[in-house]
Structures are given as C-alpha cells and as structure tokens.
Amino acid sequence: MTLVLLVPPLVRSASSLVLPALLAAPAIVTAIALLTPQPSAALQTALGVNLHVDDYRAENDQASALLRQLKAEGIGQATIYLTDTTPAPRNLEAVFSYTALTKPDEPHVSILLPVNWQYADAIKIDDLLRSDFIGFRLVSDRQARVEAAAKRGVPDFTTEVATFNAWLSYLGESEGVQIVSDSRVRILRIVDRAKFGAALDALEAMHDWPASYRAANVQRWWSADQVAATAPFIDITFSNTAQALLVRAVKVTPAADGGLEVGFWV
C-alpha cells in the first residue's frame, strides 16, 4: 500500500523536471563547447553558434610579417591590391587597418579593392599597376589554373576574379613579381612594373571581359591610327632646352567623384 501512495508524487516530480532540463540542455552543452579548444563544426551547427577560433591565424600572421618586413626595409608607406573581398584576404585588410589605427608610427599599408562606390565591381588595371603588392586567393590546383586560362569568355565579376586569381598564381620574376608569402592568400611584390604591365596586356588579350570590366579599364595604349580615327586633333609641343614632348591628343571627361579625368596621348 505504501508503494502505491508514493509512486504518483515521484512521477509528478520527475515530469516537472523534464521541461527545465530540456530548456537548459543547449546552454549546458554550449558552455561545455566554450571550454573545448576546438569544438566540432557539426556541434556548432546543431547549437546555432559560431565558436571558431584562429581560423585565419595564418593570414593574420602573414599580414604582420609583411609589416615587419616593411619596417626592416625602412618603408613607411605601401599599397596592396586585394583582388576580392572573401574572408581570407579581408583578414589581411583587418590587420593593416587595425595597425594603422592603433600604431600610427608603424608602416602603413593602404588597401585597394575591386569593390568601391565609383564604378561597378571590377578589377581595375590602373590600381594594380600602381600598387606595391597584390594579395589574392591562391589557386594551388594546377588543373583549375589551366581551366581558368582556357576560358575565353569571362561573363561576370565572379569569373573575372577567378580568372585573375588563377593567372596570378602562375606569376614569377619573369612577369615582374616576387612571391612574398603564402597561406590561403598569396602576396606578390611588384618589382618590375614594365614586365608586369606587359603580362597584364597579354592576359587581357586572352579573354573577352564583361562590360563592367571594360568600363572600369579604358584602353591604355593607342596607335597613331587609332588616335587619328577617334577625333580631330592638333599637335601640341611642350619643350625646354633638354627635350620636347609632343602631345597628340587630349581627352577630358567627367569623373565619378565630380572632378575631371584628363587623358593624354603622346
């Protein structure tokens, strides 16, 4: 008889603990995950949390190493062009920007990107040519590089970035660049702008680029016949006792920032 009297209260007591236990379980498991150095991705997905730590340590260290290198060389200002805005290269940008903000006496690395408010997303050749370094997602797979180079058509910005990254992964000193460091991102240093410019010209000739790319990259080299066919012109000569400069044509167009862009053909 005693057993009959005790069972219902025990059942009610146990059932009253089930709901609180279920509600507390995610918090308890999350707390355990926080104490785990590398919790599994599946567990984080199940809990709906992001507990990743040091996922981009290699890129952070890479950016810090470049800053130390510049300081050792006595260089206070440099420019790096990042070909895309995916997390790995953006971590380089984060280190450079944070250092510029918190350590103004340290070398300052300015960042140029293909994404801005002046024109549609496009890799701009002029920005590449005036940069000191280039950072891009390294394409280690040789077959992927070959396939990217073989595609004549480049229909959109995503394919454009993939094409440039694959091409940049090939480059070496014969194209005017040196490899500085590798992680998921490779950093190249431009050491010969003439060679690098010639390599860029060859790349542009290999592919049919999207309209956004053509709009952002005006023709840089014109033959005399092309200039003559574009518009009437009058030769203007600037000279001093040392040398003379013959300007064959001048083009003035409104710029996106409200100023004027002036192009000279000499």
C-alpha positions as CSV (number, residue, x, y, z in Angstrom):
1,M,0.0,0.0,0.0
2,T,2.9,2.3,0.8
3,L,4.3,1.9,-2.7
4,V,1.0,2.9,-4.3
5,L,0.9,6.0,-2.3
6,L,4.5,7.1,-3.1
7,V,4.6,6.4,-6.9
8,P,2.3,9.3,-8.1
9,P,4.2,12.0,-6.3
10,L,7.5,10.7,-7.7
11,V,6.1,10.6,-11.2
12,R,4.8,14.1,-10.9
13,S,8.1,15.3,-9.5
14,A,10.1,13.7,-12.4
15,S,7.8,15.1,-15.0
16,S,8.2,18.6,-13.6
17,L,12.0,18.3,-14.2
18,V,11.8,17.2,-17.8
19,L,10.9,20.6,-19.3
20,P,13.5,22.6,-17.4
21,A,16.2,20.0,-18.3
22,L,15.3,20.3,-22.0
23,L,15.5,24.0,-21.9
24,A,18.8,24.1,-20.0
25,A,20.4,21.4,-22.2
26,P,21.5,23.8,-25.1
27,A,23.0,26.2,-22.6
28,I,24.9,23.5,-20.8
29,V,26.2,22.0,-24.0
30,T,27.3,25.4,-25.3
31,A,29.1,26.1,-22.0
32,I,30.9,22.8,-22.4
33,A,31.8,23.7,-26.1
34,L,33.2,27.0,-24.9
35,L,35.6,25.2,-22.7
36,T,36.6,22.9,-25.6
37,P,39.7,24.2,-27.6
38,Q,38.3,23.1,-31.0
39,P,34.6,22.2,-30.8
40,S,33.4,20.3,-33.9
41,A,31.7,22.2,-36.7
42,A,28.7,19.8,-36.6
43,L,28.2,20.6,-32.9
44,Q,28.3,24.3,-33.6
45,T,25.9,24.0,-36.4
46,A,23.5,22.0,-34.2
47,L,23.7,24.6,-31.5
48,G,23.4,27.5,-33.9
49,V,26.6,29.2,-32.6
50,N,30.0,30.1,-34.1
51,L,32.9,29.3,-31.8
52,H,35.6,29.3,-34.4
53,V,39.0,30.5,-33.1
54,D,42.1,31.3,-35.1
55,D,40.5,30.2,-38.4
56,Y,42.6,33.0,-40.1
57,R,45.7,33.0,-37.9
58,A,47.8,32.2,-41.0
59,E,46.6,35.3,-42.8
60,N,46.9,37.4,-39.7
61,D,50.5,36.3,-39.2
62,Q,51.1,36.8,-42.9
63,A,50.0,40.5,-42.7
64,S,52.0,41.1,-39.6
65,A,55.1,39.6,-41.3
66,L,54.7,42.0,-44.2
67,L,54.5,44.9,-41.8
68,R,57.7,43.8,-40.1
69,Q,59.4,43.4,-43.5
70,L,58.5,46.9,-44.5
71,K,59.8,48.3,-41.2
72,A,63.0,46.4,-41.6
73,E,63.4,47.9,-45.1
74,G,62.7,51.4,-43.8
75,I,59.5,51.7,-45.9
76,G,56.8,53.7,-44.2
77,Q,54.0,53.6,-46.8
78,A,53.0,50.8,-49.2
79,T,49.9,49.9,-51.2
80,I,48.4,46.4,-51.6
81,Y,45.7,45.4,-54.1
82,L,43.3,42.7,-52.9
83,T,41.5,41.0,-55.8
84,D,38.4,40.0,-53.9
85,T,36.6,40.5,-50.6
86,T,36.3,36.9,-49.3
87,P,37.2,36.3,-45.7
88,A,40.9,35.2,-46.1
89,P,42.1,38.3,-47.9
90,R,39.9,40.6,-45.8
91,N,41.8,39.4,-42.7
92,L,44.9,40.9,-44.2
93,E,43.0,44.1,-44.6
94,A,41.8,43.9,-41.0
95,V,45.4,43.6,-39.7
96,F,46.6,46.5,-41.9
97,S,43.7,48.8,-40.9
98,Y,44.0,48.0,-37.2
99,T,47.7,48.6,-37.2
100,A,47.2,52.0,-39.0
101,L,44.7,53.0,-36.3
102,T,46.5,51.8,-33.2
103,K,50.1,52.2,-34.2
104,P,50.4,55.3,-36.4
105,D,54.2,55.2,-36.3
106,E,54.4,51.8,-37.8
107,P,54.4,51.2,-41.6
108,H,51.1,51.9,-43.2
109,V,49.6,49.7,-45.9
110,S,46.8,51.2,-48.0
111,I,44.3,48.8,-49.4
112,L,42.8,48.9,-52.9
113,L,39.8,46.7,-53.8
114,P,37.8,45.9,-56.9
115,V,34.7,46.9,-55.0
116,N,34.0,50.6,-54.4
117,W,31.4,53.3,-54.9
118,Q,32.9,54.8,-58.1
119,Y,32.2,52.1,-60.6
120,A,30.7,48.6,-60.9
121,D,32.6,45.8,-59.3
122,A,35.7,45.2,-61.5
123,I,39.4,44.7,-61.2
124,K,41.0,47.9,-62.3
125,I,44.3,47.6,-64.1
126,D,45.5,51.1,-63.2
127,D,45.1,50.3,-59.5
128,L,47.0,47.0,-59.9
129,L,49.8,48.8,-61.7
130,R,50.3,51.5,-59.1
131,S,50.2,49.0,-56.2
132,D,53.4,47.7,-54.5
133,F,51.8,44.4,-53.5
134,I,49.0,42.1,-54.7
135,G,47.0,39.8,-52.4
136,F,44.8,37.1,-53.8
137,R,43.3,33.7,-53.0
138,L,46.0,31.2,-54.2
139,V,44.9,28.6,-56.7
140,S,47.1,25.7,-55.9
141,D,45.3,23.2,-58.1
142,R,47.2,23.2,-61.5
143,Q,44.2,21.8,-63.3
144,A,42.0,24.7,-62.0
145,R,44.5,27.2,-63.3
146,V,44.6,25.6,-66.7
147,E,40.9,25.5,-67.0
148,A,40.6,29.2,-66.0
149,A,43.2,30.2,-68.5
150,A,41.5,28.2,-71.3
151,K,38.1,30.0,-70.9
152,R,37.9,32.8,-73.5
153,G,34.6,34.2,-72.2
154,V,34.5,36.0,-68.8
155,P,30.8,36.7,-68.3
156,D,30.7,38.3,-64.9
157,F,32.7,39.6,-61.9
158,T,32.9,36.3,-60.1
159,T,34.5,34.6,-63.1
160,E,36.7,37.7,-63.6
161,V,38.1,37.3,-60.1
162,A,38.6,33.6,-60.5
163,T,40.5,34.2,-63.8
164,F,42.8,36.8,-62.3
165,N,43.5,34.6,-59.2
166,A,44.4,31.6,-61.4
167,W,46.6,33.8,-63.6
168,L,48.3,35.5,-60.6
169,S,49.1,32.0,-59.2
170,Y,51.3,31.4,-62.2
171,L,53.4,34.5,-62.0
172,G,57.0,34.8,-61.1
173,E,60.0,37.1,-61.7
174,S,59.8,36.8,-65.5
175,E,56.4,38.7,-65.1
176,G,58.0,41.3,-62.8
177,V,56.8,40.0,-59.5
178,Q,58.3,38.1,-56.5
179,I,56.4,35.8,-54.1
180,V,56.4,37.4,-50.6
181,S,54.4,34.7,-48.6
182,D,51.7,32.1,-48.9
183,S,48.7,31.0,-46.9
184,R,45.3,30.6,-48.4
185,V,46.3,34.0,-49.7
186,R,49.5,34.7,-51.8
187,I,51.2,38.1,-51.5
188,L,53.2,39.2,-54.6
189,R,55.5,42.1,-54.7
190,I,55.7,44.0,-58.0
191,V,59.4,44.5,-58.7
192,D,59.3,45.4,-62.4
193,R,56.2,47.4,-63.5
194,A,57.1,47.2,-67.2
195,K,57.2,43.4,-67.2
196,F,54.1,43.2,-65.0
197,G,52.3,45.6,-67.3
198,A,53.3,43.5,-70.4
199,A,52.0,40.4,-68.7
200,L,48.7,42.1,-67.9
201,D,48.4,43.2,-71.6
202,A,48.8,39.5,-72.6
203,L,46.2,38.4,-70.1
204,E,43.7,41.0,-71.3
205,A,44.2,39.8,-74.9
206,M,43.4,36.2,-73.9
207,H,39.9,36.8,-72.7
208,D,36.6,38.5,-73.6
209,W,35.8,40.6,-70.5
210,P,32.4,41.7,-69.1
211,A,31.1,45.2,-69.8
212,S,31.8,46.3,-66.2
213,Y,35.5,45.4,-66.6
214,R,35.7,47.3,-69.9
215,A,34.0,50.4,-68.4
216,A,36.5,50.4,-65.5
217,N,39.5,49.8,-67.7
218,V,39.8,52.3,-70.6
219,Q,42.2,51.5,-73.4
220,R,45.8,52.3,-72.2
221,W,47.7,52.1,-75.5
222,W,46.7,53.7,-78.7
223,S,48.4,53.6,-82.1
224,A,48.7,56.8,-84.1
225,D,46.0,55.5,-86.5
226,Q,43.6,54.8,-83.6
227,V,44.1,58.3,-82.2
228,A,43.5,59.9,-85.6
229,A,40.4,57.8,-86.2
230,T,38.9,58.8,-82.8
231,A,38.6,62.6,-83.2
232,P,40.3,65.5,-84.9
233,F,43.4,66.6,-83.0
234,I,46.1,69.3,-83.1
235,D,49.6,68.5,-82.1
236,I,50.8,70.4,-79.0
237,T,54.5,70.6,-78.2
238,F,55.9,71.3,-74.7
239,S,59.7,71.8,-74.6
240,N,62.6,73.1,-72.7
241,T,66.3,73.1,-73.5
242,A,66.6,69.4,-72.7
243,Q,63.8,67.8,-74.6
244,A,60.4,68.2,-76.2
245,L,57.1,66.4,-75.5
246,L,54.6,66.1,-78.3
247,V,51.0,65.7,-77.1
248,R,49.0,64.1,-80.0
249,A,45.6,64.2,-78.3
250,V,43.8,65.2,-75.1
251,K,40.5,63.8,-73.8
252,V,38.6,65.4,-70.9
253,T,35.7,63.5,-69.3
254,P,33.7,64.0,-66.1
255,A,34.8,61.7,-63.3
256,A,32.5,59.8,-60.9
257,D,33.7,61.9,-57.9
258,G,32.7,65.1,-59.6
259,G,36.2,66.0,-60.9
260,L,37.6,65.7,-64.4
261,E,39.6,62.9,-65.9
262,V,42.2,64.1,-68.4
263,G,43.9,61.6,-70.8
264,F,47.0,62.5,-72.8
265,W,48.3,60.7,-75.9
266,V,51.9,61.3,-76.5
